[in-house]
Amino acid sequence: MTISTKIMVWTLSLSFLLFSTKSAFPLDEVNVTLPSKSFQFVIFPIAKERGYMKEEGIDLNIIVTGSTVGIQAVLAGDMHFTGSGSSALVAVTKGNAPLKTVLAVNDQVLQWLMVRPQISSLKELKNKKVAVTGVASVATFMFKQVVPKYGLDANKDVTFIAFGPGQRLAAMMSGAVDAGLLTTEDRFAALDQGMKELMYLGKEVKNSWGTVATTDRFIKEQPKLMAGFMRATLKALRLVKQNREVAVDAIVKFSELKRELAERTYDDVIGTFTSNGVVDEETQKNDLDIVRLVAKVKKEVPIERAYNFSFAAQADKELTQAGWRP
């Protein structure tokens, strides 16, 4: 082989290594389970479709399933992350489950109390029925803690009825219930159909929302995957906060909302999105206090037992130092 031929072969080989490294090796499969296709979780399909996950060597699979099933799948090792962070906190508090909440998408609770047109105050909910996701859900307990200052004892005066995803508004419209704790998407649909808004829980409590959890084992055994997953996720979070058009397109596709509703939703709640996936210790403590009520546990749970935001904080630092922008 001549020298010129060797140089050509070497050049071609080097080019392959430089430009094809990502495809030359198999991607690590990472599975995330989400309880719904709510707006706050749009960061995950964005991170996948924009190539952020692939840049970190990750093939991300997104599965939508119930919170209980999702938590069980993560504990069994079939899933790596769950968007049911509140349920993970309950499992930690009640059963000392080996889970950590590692990301918070929102620093406000995205739940609204919507009522039928004839109701004009919280006091008028006495002896009425309220639709919720679960009678022992975190949002229901938050509501119970807030309403006494408005003259209502939710433990005695209100009947809570649990409905599945997308069924609470229908129950209100049919008259089966008088009010409902609704999500961002259902809130506007309720307003458009003549329902009234009495309360936004996000302004009444200092808690997080859209939280993501994983196992202690995954954190310990897969730190590189943890770091890569978090960098890709925070890139998507930054993109959502900075690019309305891209975010709205993703909401329409992922949450299956009409564009007008997606735009209204984005404009209304984008201010609740965290800048780095982290909430302060006061918020973490408040989350645990509510969860202890849900789990009927008196003993306090140390923050470090339930949370690990170190990977999110480090990823945010790395992206900032690198000058990364969407």
N, C-alpha and C positions, 0 to 999 in steps of 0.2 A: 504494500500500500504506500503510495507516494505521500510526501509531507502535505501537499495541498489537499489530498483526499482525506487524510487524517484530520486536518484542520476543519474541513467541511463536516465530517462526521461529529467531531467534538462540538462544533458550533450548533449543529442541529440538536444534539443531545442536551446541551446547556439550555437552549431555547425551550426545549420540552420541559425541563425541570423548572425553569423560571416561570413559564406561563401556564403549565398544566398541572402544577402540584396539587391543586384542590381536587381535580378530577382523577388524579393518579391513585389516590387513596380513598377507601370507602369512608362515607360519612358516618358519624356516630348517631344512632337513632335515639331521639329524645321524645317522650310522649307527655303531653300535657292534657289533663282533663278539665273541662270547664262546665259549670253548672247551667250555663245559658249562653246565648249569643248576644249578651248585653254590650252596650257601647264600649264600656271600659276594657273589655277583652279583645277589642279589635286590634290591639297592639300585637297579638300573636300571629294572626294571618298576615299582617303587614310585615312583621319580622321574617316570616317565611317567604312571602312573595317578592319582597324587595331584595332578597338574597342576603340579608343580615345574618341569618342563622347559618347559611351555607358558608359564608365567610369565616365562621367560627368552626367549621367542620361538623356542623349539626344538620341532621335531617329531622325536621320537626313534624310530628304528627299531632293533630288537634282532634280531640274526641269530646263531644258534648254529652254529658250524662249527669244523673242526679248526684247531689253532694255526698250522700252516704256511700253510694257505689264508688264514687270518685276517690273518697278517702280510703276506702277498703283496698282499691286497686293500687293506690300509692303505697300503702303499708305492705301490700303483698309484693311490691316490686314490679308490678305489671305496668304501672304508670310512674313517671318521675316527678311530675308537678301537678298540683291541683289548684284550680281557681276558687276552691271553697275554703278560703283561708279562715273564715269565722268558724266553720265546722271543725277545722283542724285545731283551732284554739280550744274548742269545746272538748275535743278528744284528748288534748294535752291536759286540760284542767281536770277533767272527770276521770280519765283512765291513765294519765301519765304516758300518753302515746309518744313515740319517738319522732315527733314532728317539729318543724320550725317554720314560722312565717318568714319569708325571705324578701317579699316585695309587696308594696302597697301602691296601687294605681291611683287611688283617690284619697284625699285627706278630709272628705266630707261624705256622709252617708247619703247615697242617692235613693232616697225613699220619700214619697210624698203622700200625705193623707188627703185623699180626694173623697168628696161626699156628694150625695144626690142634691139636686137644686134646692129642695125645700129646707135643707139644713144650713144654718148660718153661723153656728158656734159649736165649740167642742162640748159644751154643757148639754147641747141638744142630742148628743150621741148616747145619752143615758137610756138604757134599756134597748139599745139598737145593736145591729149586727155589723161587724167589720171583717172584710175579707183580707186574709194575710197569707203568706207563703207557708206558714206553720204556726200553730198556737204557741210553740216553744222556740220560735226562731229568734235570732238576735235582734232583728228589726222590731219584732213584736215587743220584746222586753225593753228596748229603747223607748218605744212609744209609751209603755206603761210607766216608765220612770219620769217621763216628761209631763204627761197630762195632769197630774195632781195640781200643779200651779195654775191650771186653767179651770179648776173646780170639778175635775172628773176623776173618779177612782176606777181605773180601767180593770182592776182585778174584780170589782163587784158590779160596776155599772154597764159593762160592755161584754157582748158575746163575740168571741173571735172564731171565725170559721176558716179552715185551711182550704186553699184551692191551688190547683196545679198551675204551671206556667201559662200565661195568656188567658186564664179563666177568671181572674179577679174582676177585671173591667166588665166582662160579660155578665158576671153575677150582679154587679152594680146596675148595669143597664136594664137588666130584667127585673130588678126590684127584689131579688133574693137577699141582698144585703143593702145596708144603708150607706156604707162607706168602704174604703179599701186603702191599704198601704200599697201604692203602685210604684213601678219602676219609672225611669226616665222616659222610655218609649211610650208606655201606657199613659203616662201623665198627659201628654199633649193630645192623645186620642180621646181621653176623658174630657178634657177641656173643650175640644171640638164638638163633642156630643152633649154639651150642656152641663157637665159635672163641674163642681167647684173645688178649688184648692183651699184647704184650711191650714195646712202645716207642711213645712219642709224640714224633715228631720236633720238634714245637714246643718241647719242654722240653730238647732236646738241642743245638739250634743257635739262633743269633740271626739269623734271616732273616725276610724279609717274604713275604707270600702274597696272592693275589687282587690282583695289580698290573695297572694299566692304562697303556697306552702310546699315543702318537700320533706324528706326524711333525714334524720340525723346521719343515717348510714350513707345516703347519697352525697351529702355535704362532705363527709369524712373521706369516702372512697373515690369520689369523682370531682375533686376541686377544680380541675381544668375545665370540665364540662360545665360546672356551676358558673365559673367565671365567664366562659364563652356564651352561655345561655343568657347571662345577665347583661353582658355588653350588647348582644343582639337585641334583647328586649328593650333596653334603655335607648338604643338608637331609634326603635319604633316609637317609643314614648315621646322622644324629642320631636320626631317627625310629626306625630299627631298634634302636638302642641303648637308647632310652627307652620304647618301646612294644612289649611282648612280644606282645600280642594281634594287633596289626596286622602285626608281623613274621612271626608264625607263620602267619597267614592267607595272607600273600604267599608264604611258603615252600611251603605246601601247593599253592598254585596254580601257582607258577613251577617249583619243583623236583619237583612231582608226588609228594610224600611223603604218607603217611598222617599225620593230625594228631598222633597220639601220638609218632611218630618225629620230626616237625617240632619238637614241643615239647622233646623230649630233646636234639635237635640244637642248638636255640637256647640252652637252659640250659647246655649243655656248652661252647659256643665263643663266646658273645657277648662274653666277656671278652677275646677276641683281636682284636676290632674296634678299629681306631684311632679316636681322637676327632676327627681332622681330615684323615684321608687321607694323613698324612705319617709316615715312619719316620726315625729318626735316622741320622747319617752312619756310625756303626759298622755298623748293619744294612745300609745301602747298600753299604758296602765288603765286608761278608761276602757279600752277594748277588753282587757282581762277582767275588769270589775263587772262588766255586763255579762261576760261569758260565765263568770262564777255564779251569777244569778240564774242563768240558763241551766247550768249544770248542777245547781243546788249544792255548791261547794263553798264552805266558809273559809277554808284556808287559802291565804293568798299564794299566788303563783309568781315566782320571780320572773321579771321580764326576760332575762337571759335564757330561761327555760323554754320560753315560747317563741322568741324572735331571734333572728340572725340577719341583720341588714348589712353585714360587713361586705358581702359580695356586691350588693347594689351600690354601696358607698364607694367601693374601690373601682367598680366599673365606671361610675360617673366621673371619678377623679381621672381615670385613664383617658376617657373620651375628651374631657376638658383639656387635659394637658396636651393631647394630640391635636387639639383644635378641630375635632370632628364636628361637622355640621351636616344636616340632612341635605 
